[in-house]
Amino acid sequence: MSELKKIDEYRWEVVQSGNMRVPGRIYTDESMLKAVKNDGTLVQVSNVATLPGIVTASLAMPDVHQGYGFPIGGVAAFDWETGIISPGSVGFDINCGVRLAGTHLEENDIKPKIRELVNAMYQNIPCGVGSRGSVKLSVDEEKKVLRQGSQWAVKQGFGETSDIERTEESGCLPDADPDLISDRALQRGKKQLGTLGSGNHFVEIGVVDEVYDSEAARTFGLFEGQVTLMLHSGSRGLGHQVCDDYLAFMTKHVKNLPIELPDRQLACAMIQSEEGMRYFRAMACAANYAWANRQIMMFKAREVFLHTLGIGPRDLGMSLLYDVCHNIAKKETHRVDGEKRVLCVHRKGATRAFPAGHPDVPDIYRHVGQPVIIPGDMGTASYVLVGTHQAMEETFGSTCHGAGRVLSRTAAKKKAKGRAIYRELEAQGIFVKSKGRHTMAEEMPEAYKDISQVVEVVHGAGISKKVAKLRPVAVVKG
């Protein structure tokens, strides 16, 4: 394993050695560094640095932990002409992401009916492994979803046109080609649109607890005491199958390339090859499915608020703040060594964080920067941040995506044995409904790093800045 060298309070360098083409860089602090050293993160950061076409550094955010080949919380950019693309470096849950909506309501408006609200969310948004949604699709209609993303959902009446503007990439990657999706993936996706899934996916009703940047908060429509809605989900079985299919394909394909992989889980193809572009276009399909999925669930959650509280749309005032994705490979232009270069930026468990003035930031937010939504676990805070120019200079406009696990699901279940996690949370004023028998134990707050500490690192390093802190009051878990 390469030497680890401290750069400053928030940055550590994995010194370039062996077959590494670039160094590694980890954003963390002294206290969280132990967790990074205890799993395979450092090895994986070094392994990614050996891949053809990588530029600047193999990066890891403070919520980083060991993943499939490529660390979760990792970022790597590859030259669009000479670099690779890798399914394992995107992840199984393609475009797992989070969206946040604000309302006109304050905490006292929902307090008397909080149990009813969480129960209604649980009943109306299907969750759990293999859950099925109410949106039934023919194969032809499913392919339209894969081409159009959340734009398809809005055309079907699930939301407003303004939602599209406030979604990363306007909720649709243009390179999607449904003919590159297997029949098995299509079959898995047909009945899952509008479903939450399991594991760390959730619907969360929160309250704005603290505002740090009044100008950005005002631009984002946030105020202290405000009720918010957050959704965390992805491309469900379809995205998982796309990853499975192309990992199997690329594991065979890469054997014919002059590439010496340090880990077969990093199986890849050159971006400009037929094989590389096939995966890129199939991945875009799964990403679009995920955006449509979250769009539909937000519409359903809005209906739950209206019916449960017995109020009208104007009183509720629910509007999408932003939707960001976590697991994706994107074609983007960045400056590398002072020159503009087209890159394929892999973000796996990492969030885009573009600054003020960037053309890809919606017009309504462009003078302050892109909203960045960082969910915590169900028992602690979540944060809204804003993208920065520092991120563009250092991390290809990227930042952390959440708290990051410190306990495996097996270890978390062992630690939770004999405890009633939902009662512990209720004692804190957080009402939780969960589908999976083991979900509450696997997703217990102690299974994750301290989200506030993670956010302090990216804030202190300047790769995103704090805008507001949210406190959970009700959560639905898969």
C-alpha angles and dihedrals in degrees: 000000000000124000116269114222127189113233099176141321093301106023132072127180125219097212115237111252142144112006094347110129092194135013124261124243125201124193108210143106133248095266095051094042091083092065090050091052094046098063131039096277097113092049091049093048088052092046093053088052090064095061119112118263097014113150135206101346147331102256135207127189123217092261090058122138137158116293140166101309093312117060119252102244091036131133127191131167124205129194109261093227103038104022138091137244120215131192092207089054090059098041139228097280097060111206094004096174148150136242129194128203128190127211140196089244129105127208095264089057092065103028096094092051103034094116091049090049096052092044091050092048089052092050097045103040109058112228140174135061112326094001117169127221132218093242106094117198136195114215090256092051092046089055089054088055089051091052099041107031117188089354088070090052093051091049087055091055099262099132141327134304089244088065090068093057090052095053124089109260087005086282095291135085106208098214095068115134114185091192087074093060118097122240088243092056091047091050092051091049099046097083102027103072110123095023130124103214126204143281114045094354115116152159111228132189108203144171127228101248102178138005120213102172111039096187095051092042091052091049090050091048095245127143135169114275092020120143114236137184123218127187126193117187143112147200095316120205093342094061092044091052092048089055092046092049096049095041089057090046096047094044086065095037097053091059088071094053127086090244124121105208118204089204126023088217086073091065108158149158133223107270093231094051123097089247093051094049092047090059092042091055094043091049088052089057092054091046090053091049089054093052091050089047094055092043091056094045092052089052090051092047090052090053090051091055093049096048098039095047094037094228136129129251092258092054091047094045093187113177133164114256096187145317120219130182127223109190113049148106113229136188104233139158117235138162114257117183089345096308129103112246134177109236142179103231115201113202113182111177090349134109133227111246109183119179136236112293096026111137092226092060112094114260092245091058102031096103092058104026140251118321112244117201117204114185120203125202122286094271102047142046131296124208141217113211134173130231121253143203088241088064091053090052097045114020107026087258095307139133140167123304105206145323100305125223123274096173125052116235090255092051091047092052090050092051092047094051111131093011129110100220093183090056091049089053093045089055086060091051095259116128115204134189119188134184102196119075093224099031096097091054095043092048098041113141092249089063089072139061119256103279093206090055091049091050092048089059096054090041092048092046089050097233090122133359131226117254106163144349122226127204120208119233101167132017136185114201129188 
